[in-house]
Amino acid sequence: MSSSSSPLSNAWLAAMPFLFVMLWSTGFIGAKFGLPYAEPFTFLFVRCLLTLALLAPLVQLLRGGWPRGARLWGHIAVSGLLVHGAYLGGVFYGIQQGMPAGLVSLLVGLQPLLTAALAGPLLNERLSSWQWLGLVLGLLGICLVLGSKLDPGDDLFQGFGMGALLSALVALIGISCGTLYQKRYCTGMPLLSGTVVQYLAAGTLMGSGALLFETREIDWSPTFLLTLGWLVLVLSISAILLLMALIKRGEASRVASLFYLVPPVTALQAWWLFDERLPPLALVGMAIAIAGVVLVVKGRPITS
């Protein structure tokens, strides 16, 4: 019995990182599906509430324990504002402003590049020569992608303006700074209950944004309900639990190295579902940017 189950178990373990990347890439597609029915901050506030309603009892069920001390709670809340609040808010607002889902995923997919660049002054890490090459390639690639989308008319880009680009950059900075902040100040964070604290902080931010800047009207259509259910159950719950399993089995590094697959997978999904097309120059730029991310992720920083 054990001999027959071992190959199946090994196959499942090998597939888990790829499954995580596939699930993560659908978050951009979910935003594209749901935003016609709710404004971005309102959408994210409801998503946070439903996620908390499911995650909080799960912490008690799995006896995961809660963060100890008000200081750690505060640090986790700050990381939540950056990792979930700024990141998700920027992604959803950028897509709502007309930026293609594939392009948003590419911009925020540059997170390893920005993280590596910031790790020097913040974590005393020096980049290797391969990582510097990766940074240059990443910047070159994104310039080619954005250049291919320039609009010769009145708007800055085809289908979206500077506001969408800035919101995607906020998402990129949020996830990058949030990752570094969490590495530095949240080392004692229980993963599951810490995620609850992060969603509490992000939900407060999204609720405030919805209250101040939006009408808070929602069209509870079947499409919106299905999209919301997918984002909560598959992204916010299943992907988190899958990540926990990967970390427990020592596979977190494989997940990190596979994150560069998210932009092309998202672009392929957006082409299939929404007919989002990237010109040849943009495809070349995406390939160059992804190659740069691979070099940064694979390269080893030099600690001083």
N, C-alpha and C positions, 0 to 999 in steps of 0.2 A: 504493500500500500504506500509506504514511504517513498519507494523508488519511483512510483508512477506520479506521485504528487510533487516530487521535487522538481522535475522539469517544468511543470505547470507553474509552480511558485517562482522559479527563476525567470520564466517568460513574463509573468506578471510584474516582477520587480524591474525587469528590463524595460517594460512598456510604461511604467509609472511616470518617469520624467517627461516622455513624449505626450502622455495623456494630460499632464499638468499644463504643458505649453499649449496644447489644443484647447483646453478649457479656458485658459487665460486669454487667448486670442479672441474668444467669442465675446469678451466684455465690450470691445469696441463695436462689434456688430449689434450687441444688445442695446447699446446707447443709440445707435442709428435707428433701430426698430422702435424704441420707446419714446424718443424725444418728440415726435409729432403729437403725442398725447399728453405730455406734461413738460413744464419748464424744468431746466436742468437741476436747480437747487431743490425744487419741490420733489422731483423724481428721486434724487439721491437721499433726501430726508426720509421719504417713505421706505426706500431700500434699507437705510440704516435702522429704522424702527423695526422692520420685519426681521432683519438679521439679528438684532439684539434679542428679540422675542424668542428666537430659536437658539442662539448661542448661549445665552445666560443659563437656561436650564441644563444645557449640555455640559457646562462647566461643573455643575453640581452632580450630574449623572456620572460623569467620568472622574469625579473627585480630583480635579486638576489643581485646586487651590488658587487663591487670589494673590496678587502682588502684595508684598509686605512693606508697609511704611508709606507715609504721605509723599515723601520725596520721589519714590519710585513711581507712584501713581501719577505724579505731576510730569515726570519725564516721559512716561508711556503716553500720557495725554498729548504732550507736545509732538511726539512721534506720530500719533494718530492724526493730528491736525495736518501734518506734512504728508504722510504716506497715503492717507485715505482722503482727507479734506482737500488739500491743494491738488493732489494727483487726480482724484476722481472728478473734482469740480472743474479743473482745467480741461480734462479730456471731454467731459460731457458738454461744457460750454463751447469748446472749439468745434465739436461735431454739430452742435445746435446752430452755430454760426456758418455752417456750410463747408467746413474743412472735411475732405474725404477721410473715412475711417482708416484706410490704409496709410495715409500720410500722417495722421495723428499717431498711429501705432509706431511708425518709423521714428518720429520726433521723440516720443517718450522712450522708445527703445534705445536711444542714445544714452540712457541712464548710466550704463557702465563706464562710458567715456567721461561723463561729467563727474561721476563718483571718483574715478581714478585721478582726475585732475585736482579734485578737492582733497583727496586723501593725503596729498603731500603736506600742505600746511596744517591740516587738522589731525592727522594720524602719524605724522613723521615718516611717511613712505615716499620714496623716490621712484619715479617711473623708469622702467627699463627702456632700452632703445626701441624694442618692438612695440611697447605700449605707446611711446611717443609717435611712432609711425602710425599706429592705430588711431590715435587722436587726429592726426592730420588727414588720414583717409576718411574718417567719420565726418569731419567738417567739409571736406571736398565733396563727399557723397551727398550730404544734405543740401549743399549749395547747388549741386546739379539738379536734385529733385525739385527744390523750390524755384530754381531758374526755369525749369521746364513748365512750371505752372504760372509763370508771369503772364499777366493779362495786358495786352497792348492797348486795351480800352481805358475806361475810367477807373475800374477797380484795380487793386494792387495785384491780386492773384485771381485765377479762374474759379469763380464760385465762392470766394471768401476774401475777407480783408485782413487788415493788421490785427483787429481784435481777436480773431480766431487764432492767428499765429502766436500772439502774446499769451493767450490762455493755454495753448499747448506748451509754450515755454514755461509757464507757471507750473504746469503738471510735471514737466521734466525736472525743474528745480526742486519741486516739492518732494518727488520720489527719491531724488538723489540726496538732498540734504536730510530727508527723513531716514534714509538708510544709514547714513553716517551717524546721525544723532542716535539712532537706536543701537548701533554698534558700540557707541561710546558710553551711553548713559543707561541703557536698558538691558544690560547683560543678565540681570537676575529676573527678567520678565518671564512668567509662565506663558507659554505660547497661546493657549486657548483663552484663558481669562484675560491675558494682556490684550488680545485682540478685541475682547468685549470693551475694555477701557478705551482702546483706540477708536472703536466705533461710537462710543458715547461722546467722545470729544468731537469726532468728525460730524456726527449727527447734530450736535449742538451748533456747529458752524453752518451746516447745510440748512438747518431750520432757521437760523438767523438770516441767512442770505435769502431764503424763500420769503420770510416775513418782511424784509426790507425792500426787496427788489422785484418780487414776482407777484402774480395774481393768485397763485396757489390753486389754480383750477386744474382738474385732472379729468380726462376723458377715459373712464374705466371701460375701455373697449376690450374685447377678447385678446387682441394683439398686445395691448399694454399689459394685461394681467399675465399672459403667458411670458412676455418678456421680463416682467418684474419677478415672476416665479423662477425663471431661469437664472437671472442675475443673483437672486438671494440664495436659492438652493444649490445651484451648480457653482457659481463663482464665489460667493461669500462664505458658503458652508463647505461644500464638497472639495473645492480647491484648497481651502485652508486645512482640512483634515488630510487631504492627500499630501500636502506639504509637510504636515506633522509626521506622517508615515515615512516620507522620504528622508527627513532629518533623522528620525529614529534609526533608520537603516543605513545611515551614512551616505545618502545619495543627494544631499543638498547641493554639493558641488556640481553634480551632473545637471541639476535643474538650472543653476546659474549659467553653465556653459551652453545650455540649450535656449536661453532666452532670446538669443539673436534670431531664432526661427519665428518669433511672434510676428514681426512686421510682414514677411512674405506670406505667412499663413493668413494673416488678417487681410492683406491685399487680395489674395486669391478668393477668400470668402466674400469680400466686398464686391469683387468683380462678378462673382456668380450670383449673389443675391441682389445687388443694387446697380449692376452694370457700371461700377466705378472703374474707369480706365486710366492707366498711367502711360504717358508717351514713352517712346524708346529711351530718350535721354533720362527720364525719371527712373526707369527700370535699371539702367546702368548705374545711376547714382545710388539707388537702393542697394544694389549688389556691392558697390564700393563701401557704402556706410556700414553694411553688415560685416564685410571683411574687416573693417576697422574695429568694430565692436569685438569680433572674434579675437583679434590680436591683443586688445586690451584685456579681455577676460582670461585668455590663455597665458599672457605674459605675467611674469612674477615680479611684483614690486620689490624694490630694494629698501629694506628697513635701515634707518640710521640710528 
